[in-house]
Amino acid sequence: MKKWLPVCATVMLLLAGCAPKFDTESKIVQDKNNKKESAIIPNYQVSDQYYRTILPFEPSKARGRIVSNLNTRYDIQEFETGLMRVAQKTFSPDTYLFQEGQYLDKDTVDAWLNRKYTPSQLKEKKMTEAENLGLNPANDEKGTVEEQNEKNPIYLAHILEHDYLVKDKEGKVSLGGVVIGLALNTVHYYQKEQYGAVYEEDIHEKTESEGKKIAEEVVKRLRNMDGLKEVPITVALFKQKSKSSVVPGNFVSYTEVGKGSASIGDWKKIDEKYYLFPDDETKKDYRDDANTFDKFKQDVEEYFPNYNGVIGRGLYKDKQLNQLSIEIPIQFYGEAEVIGFTQYITGLVINTFPDYVSLEINVTSVNGPKAIIVRNPGEKEPFVHIYQ
C-alpha cells in the first residue's frame, strides 16, 4: 500500500493535472434564437460518464425551483444526476454536450405544477381556458379546501429540463435533444382543517400511472414550442421519497419520443433503488451486502473510541450494488488522529468492499469535513484526501 501521509501535496498535483486546459479548448458557433453566437467547448472531460458543457455557462431558465419543490436534499441531488444517467441511454457523452434547460422558464414550470382549474374557478380568477395549464388534478369544489385537497393528491412535484447539443463538421452547435424529468410524489400530505395537523397518505401505487398521463400532455406542449418541434425528446419518471427519508427516491421508467412525434409509445423500466445501511429492509433484500457493511461498521467501532456512527446509502442497479456512499462522523482531537484514522479506513476499504462498487467515504467532525476516500470501479487502491 502507498504511504498516505504526504497525501495533501499529492492531491494538489493530481488536481492540477486534472484541471481543464482552457488553452486547448474548441471554439464553436451556437444557434440561439436564430442568432449565431460564439461559444467554447473545453476539451477536457472528467470521465466518460460526464457531459462536457459549453462556455459561457447558461443557467436554467427555471433555476432555483427544484430546491423548493422537492422534499429532501437527497432527492434534489439524485433527480438531477439520475436524469443525466437516463440521458446517456439516448445521448452519448462522447457525442453530445450538456446545457441546462433553456425552454421551460420559471413561470411555465410554476403554471404546469398547479392544479387544473374548474370552469367556475377560471371565471373567479378571470382566466381563460388557454391559461389553464395545471397538470395536477383539479379539486371538485365539494366541501372545504382542506377536504378537497384530501381527496385529490398532488402527483407532480417538479419538472426538470436538460438540453443536449450536438456539433456538426463545420463547428456549429445546435440542439440535438431534450430530456425532461418529472418528479412525482409517493406520499400525499394534507390537512383536514385549516392550520390543523398534517396527515400522510401513501400514493406510490398510483404515482407512475399518473405520471405517464402527465407525460403525454407535457410532450404535446413541448412540440408547440419554437425550437422543439422536431428534436428527439426523452421523458423520465422519478419517484421522490417522503419528507423524512434519509435516502433519495429513484427513476422508475422513461420513454423516447422521436423527431417530430407528439405521441408516446412504449415505456422502459429503470431498475434502480437506494437502500440505507444499516437497515432492516436492506438486510431483508440484500443480506450479503448488509453483512459486509456491518463488518465494516464493527471494525470502525473497535478502532476509534470517539465513534458516533456509520451511515451508508447504496444505489442498486439491476439488483446489484452499484454505488455506496458512507458518512463517518468522528470527534477528533488532533491532526495525527485524522491521519491515522484515515489510513485505517483506507485499508478497510481495500479489504472489505468488492472493487466493482463505486465507493465514497466522507469522514467528518463537528468542525466540518476531515477526509475523503474515493474508489472507482475496477481500481484496487482508492484516492485519499485529508483536508487541512
Secondary structure, DSSP 8 states (H G I E B T S, - for coil): ----TTHHHHHHHHHHHHS--GGG-EEEEEEETTEEEEEEE-S--S-TTS-EE-BS----TTTTHHHHHSS-HHHHHHHHHHHHHHHTTTS-TTTEEEEE-SSS-HHHHHHHHSB---HHHHHHHT--GGG----B------S-HHHHHHHS---EEEEEEEEEEEE-TTSEEEEEEEEEEEEEESEEEEESSTT--EEEEE-HHHHHHHHHHHHHHHHHHHHTSTT-SSS-EEEEEEEE--TT-SS--EEEEEEEE-TT--S----EE--EEEEEES-HHHHHH-HHHHHHHHHHHHHHHHH-TTB---EEEEEEETTEEEEEEEEEEB--SSHHHHHHHHHHHHHHHHHHS-TTSEEEEEEEETTEEEEEEEE-TT-SS-EEEE--
